[in-house]
Structures are given as structure tokens and as C-alpha cells.
Amino acid sequence: MNDCGQLGIGNKVNQFRPQKVPSLEGHFVQVALGSNHSIILKGDNTLYACGSNASGQLGIGSKPKEAEIPYQIHGII
């Protein structure tokens, strides 16, 4: 798991243990996982996404096609 960078750890190396997301700190309220992407809601109501964006599922426009680090999604919350 992590073929598209959906763990948000800055690479696409498969991981078999929990990993800290180096670019995100703070309190996390909810994490939603798709097959190849992740959506992260922080306690301050900021929303982030990482992984495959092949169909625009990250909510950050059509580029990049993959995000190995979480991108902040604006205009949702």
C-alpha cells in the first residue's frame, strides 16, 4: 500500500507499519481512505488530500496526477 503516495509520507514505497506524516502536525479528526488516495481532516477544520489524483478525486484540480505529500484542499469546509 502506497503505490500512489496515498500515505502522504513523501514517497511511494510500500509500508507495512504505521507511518508519521512528516508534513502534517496537530490533531486529526478524521481520515478517509480510497483505494489509492487519502483525505485528512484536522481539528482546525483544514482538509488535506494525497495519493492518486487521476480522476481529480483529491479536489486540487487535475494536476498533479499524484500527490506524495498532503495538499490542502480549499473551499470545502
Z-matrix of the N, CA and C atoms (Angstrom, degrees):
N
C 1 1.450
C 2 1.525 1 109.16
N 3 1.258 2 117.42 1 123.79
C 4 1.455 3 127.07 2 174.48
C 5 1.523 4 110.13 3 134.66
N 6 1.316 5 117.21 4 17.49
C 7 1.464 6 121.97 5 -177.95
C 8 1.522 7 113.36 6 -58.72
N 9 1.318 8 117.61 7 -24.15
C 10 1.472 9 121.66 8 -178.27
C 11 1.520 10 112.24 9 -114.71
N 12 1.334 11 117.50 10 8.58
C 13 1.458 12 120.63 11 -178.44
C 14 1.513 13 113.39 12 83.37
N 15 1.340 14 117.44 13 16.70
C 16 1.463 15 120.97 14 -174.81
C 17 1.521 16 114.75 15 -66.14
N 18 1.324 17 118.39 16 -11.45
C 19 1.464 18 119.71 17 175.15
C 20 1.527 19 112.16 18 -81.96
N 21 1.325 20 117.42 19 -14.92
C 22 1.460 21 120.96 20 176.73
C 23 1.511 22 114.72 21 71.02
N 24 1.329 23 117.58 22 23.48
C 25 1.466 24 120.68 23 -175.79
C 26 1.522 25 112.95 24 -98.27
N 27 1.339 26 117.20 25 8.10
C 28 1.459 27 120.66 26 174.41
C 29 1.516 28 115.27 27 93.41
N 30 1.331 29 117.20 28 5.65
C 31 1.464 30 120.69 29 177.24
C 32 1.523 31 109.11 30 -153.06
N 33 1.333 32 116.14 31 178.93
C 34 1.465 33 121.05 32 179.22
C 35 1.530 34 111.70 33 -116.48
N 36 1.321 35 116.39 34 26.56
C 37 1.460 36 121.15 35 178.15
C 38 1.528 37 108.70 36 -77.95
N 39 1.330 38 117.07 37 129.34
C 40 1.464 39 120.56 38 178.20
C 41 1.524 40 110.03 39 -61.53
N 42 1.328 41 116.39 40 141.09
C 43 1.458 42 122.53 41 -178.74
C 44 1.523 43 108.65 42 -123.85
N 45 1.310 44 116.51 43 145.84
C 46 1.453 45 121.01 44 -178.23
C 47 1.528 46 112.21 45 -120.56
N 48 1.332 47 115.44 46 7.06
C 49 1.465 48 122.37 47 176.16
C 50 1.516 49 108.05 48 -137.17
N 51 1.327 50 117.99 49 157.95
C 52 1.471 51 119.72 50 177.28
C 53 1.529 52 110.89 51 -56.06
N 54 1.325 53 115.66 52 143.88
C 55 1.459 54 122.40 53 -179.07
C 56 1.523 55 109.68 54 -126.73
N 57 1.316 56 116.62 55 142.12
C 58 1.459 57 121.56 56 173.25
C 59 1.526 58 108.07 57 -79.48
N 60 1.325 59 116.05 58 137.97
C 61 1.465 60 121.28 59 176.51
C 62 1.521 61 106.55 60 -87.75
N 63 1.344 62 117.92 61 104.93
C 64 1.464 63 120.80 62 -171.93
C 65 1.524 64 114.65 63 -60.98
N 66 1.320 65 118.09 64 -29.82
C 67 1.467 66 119.85 65 -175.22
C 68 1.527 67 113.39 66 -87.40
N 69 1.340 68 118.53 67 -4.18
C 70 1.466 69 121.24 68 179.42
C 71 1.521 70 110.43 69 -121.56
N 72 1.319 71 115.14 70 133.64
C 73 1.458 72 120.93 71 175.12
C 74 1.511 73 108.07 72 -132.35
N 75 1.305 74 116.81 73 161.82
C 76 1.447 75 120.91 74 176.10
C 77 1.517 76 112.20 75 113.80
N 78 1.323 77 114.80 76 -166.94
C 79 1.464 78 123.04 77 -177.34
C 80 1.524 79 109.75 78 -90.87
N 81 1.315 80 117.26 79 128.15
C 82 1.458 81 122.05 80 179.09
C 83 1.518 82 109.50 81 -104.63
N 84 1.314 83 116.36 82 130.55
C 85 1.455 84 122.30 83 -177.16
C 86 1.521 85 110.99 84 -91.97
N 87 1.337 86 116.13 85 -42.53
C 88 1.456 87 119.57 86 -175.83
C 89 1.524 88 110.42 87 -154.96
N 90 1.317 89 115.67 88 146.48
C 91 1.461 90 122.50 89 174.35
C 92 1.521 91 107.10 90 -129.73
N 93 1.331 92 116.26 91 128.96
C 94 1.466 93 121.60 92 176.52
C 95 1.521 94 107.87 93 -115.09
N 96 1.321 95 115.82 94 135.32
C 97 1.457 96 120.90 95 -176.16
C 98 1.519 97 111.09 96 -118.73
N 99 1.331 98 115.19 97 131.39
C 100 1.455 99 121.23 98 169.24
C 101 1.515 100 107.85 99 -103.05
N 102 1.311 101 117.22 100 -175.38
C 103 1.467 102 120.23 101 179.48
C 104 1.518 103 111.83 102 -59.44
N 105 1.343 104 116.35 103 -39.22
C 106 1.461 105 120.69 104 -174.43
C 107 1.519 106 113.66 105 -133.58
N 108 1.330 107 118.21 106 16.64
C 109 1.461 108 120.12 107 179.08
C 110 1.526 109 110.18 108 -149.31
N 111 1.324 110 115.40 109 163.07
C 112 1.464 111 122.57 110 179.20
C 113 1.518 112 109.27 111 -134.47
N 114 1.332 113 115.97 112 144.38
C 115 1.460 114 123.13 113 175.30
C 116 1.527 115 106.35 114 -122.23
N 117 1.328 116 117.09 115 131.42
C 118 1.461 117 122.53 116 -174.04
C 119 1.521 118 109.46 117 -124.91
N 120 1.331 119 116.78 118 126.26
C 121 1.463 120 122.52 119 175.69
C 122 1.519 121 108.30 120 -108.00
N 123 1.332 122 115.71 121 122.27
C 124 1.462 123 120.92 122 178.28
C 125 1.525 124 110.21 123 -91.88
N 126 1.314 125 115.82 124 163.70
C 127 1.454 126 122.46 125 -178.73
C 128 1.515 127 114.22 126 -62.48
N 129 1.329 128 117.72 127 -21.88
C 130 1.466 129 120.62 128 178.06
C 131 1.538 130 111.45 129 -90.02
N 132 1.343 131 116.42 130 16.04
C 133 1.471 132 124.28 131 179.28
C 134 1.518 133 114.05 132 65.68
N 135 1.326 134 118.05 133 23.95
C 136 1.459 135 120.00 134 170.61
C 137 1.525 136 107.78 135 -92.02
N 138 1.319 137 115.00 136 145.28
C 139 1.455 138 122.05 137 -174.91
C 140 1.523 139 109.10 138 -118.33
N 141 1.322 140 116.92 139 136.00
C 142 1.463 141 122.80 140 -178.34
C 143 1.522 142 109.60 141 -130.59
N 144 1.336 143 115.90 142 154.05
C 145 1.457 144 121.11 143 178.35
C 146 1.520 145 109.80 144 -141.83
N 147 1.331 146 115.74 145 148.43
C 148 1.463 147 120.88 146 175.72
C 149 1.524 148 109.14 147 -151.09
N 150 1.331 149 115.03 148 162.51
C 151 1.455 150 121.21 149 -179.69
C 152 1.512 151 111.63 150 108.09
N 153 1.330 152 116.10 151 -150.39
C 154 1.461 153 121.42 152 -177.57
C 155 1.523 154 111.25 153 -70.07
N 156 1.316 155 115.21 154 136.16
C 157 1.463 156 122.28 155 175.12
C 158 1.532 157 109.21 156 -124.77
N 159 1.338 158 116.21 157 26.10
C 160 1.460 159 121.93 158 -174.59
C 161 1.523 160 112.84 159 -57.26
N 162 1.328 161 117.27 160 -31.46
C 163 1.468 162 121.60 161 179.91
C 164 1.520 163 111.71 162 -115.06
N 165 1.334 164 117.22 163 17.78
C 166 1.461 165 121.18 164 -179.56
C 167 1.516 166 113.74 165 77.04
N 168 1.336 167 117.97 166 15.82
C 169 1.460 168 121.21 167 -174.46
C 170 1.522 169 114.68 168 -68.67
N 171 1.328 170 118.35 169 -12.47
C 172 1.464 171 119.51 170 178.95
C 173 1.522 172 112.72 171 -82.12
N 174 1.320 173 117.39 172 -12.83
C 175 1.461 174 119.97 173 179.37
C 176 1.513 175 113.58 174 75.27
N 177 1.340 176 117.25 175 22.87
C 178 1.470 177 121.36 176 -178.04
C 179 1.521 178 111.39 177 -118.78
N 180 1.319 179 116.98 178 22.62
C 181 1.454 180 120.80 179 -175.55
C 182 1.520 181 109.97 180 89.13
N 183 1.318 182 116.47 181 -172.70
C 184 1.465 183 120.02 182 -174.69
C 185 1.524 184 113.98 183 -86.21
N 186 1.325 185 117.65 184 -11.71
C 187 1.464 186 120.55 185 178.73
C 188 1.512 187 108.85 186 -126.42
N 189 1.284 188 119.32 187 143.15
C 190 1.456 189 129.29 188 0.55
C 191 1.527 190 111.30 189 -76.04
N 192 1.325 191 117.12 190 165.29
C 193 1.469 192 121.73 191 177.74
C 194 1.524 193 111.35 192 -74.65
N 195 1.325 194 117.06 193 -24.17
C 196 1.461 195 122.51 194 175.19
C 197 1.519 196 108.84 195 -141.83
N 198 1.317 197 116.13 196 146.09
C 199 1.462 198 121.87 197 178.31
C 200 1.526 199 107.92 198 -125.69
N 201 1.322 200 116.61 199 111.31
C 202 1.464 201 121.22 200 -179.46
C 203 1.520 202 112.61 201 -84.23
N 204 1.325 203 116.52 202 -12.59
C 205 1.463 204 121.99 203 172.49
C 206 1.524 205 106.93 204 -124.03
N 207 1.328 206 118.44 205 152.99
C 208 1.456 207 120.32 206 -178.57
C 209 1.530 208 112.48 207 -66.39
N 210 1.317 209 115.95 208 132.98
C 211 1.459 210 123.52 209 173.27
C 212 1.517 211 107.90 210 -102.15
N 213 1.326 212 116.79 211 139.67
C 214 1.454 213 119.27 212 176.48
C 215 1.522 214 109.55 213 -75.78
N 216 1.328 215 115.53 214 135.69
C 217 1.458 216 122.26 215 177.60
C 218 1.524 217 107.10 216 -99.44
N 219 1.320 218 116.86 217 125.40
C 220 1.466 219 121.44 218 -178.64
C 221 1.525 220 110.70 219 -104.93
N 222 1.325 221 116.45 220 151.85
C 223 1.453 222 122.01 221 172.05
C 224 1.517 223 115.68 222 82.29
N 225 1.320 224 118.50 223 11.87
C 226 1.463 225 120.96 224 179.39
C 227 1.523 226 110.53 225 -99.41
N 228 1.321 227 116.58 226 -47.14
C 229 1.469 228 121.10 227 -176.38
C 230 1.508 229 109.13 228 -104.84
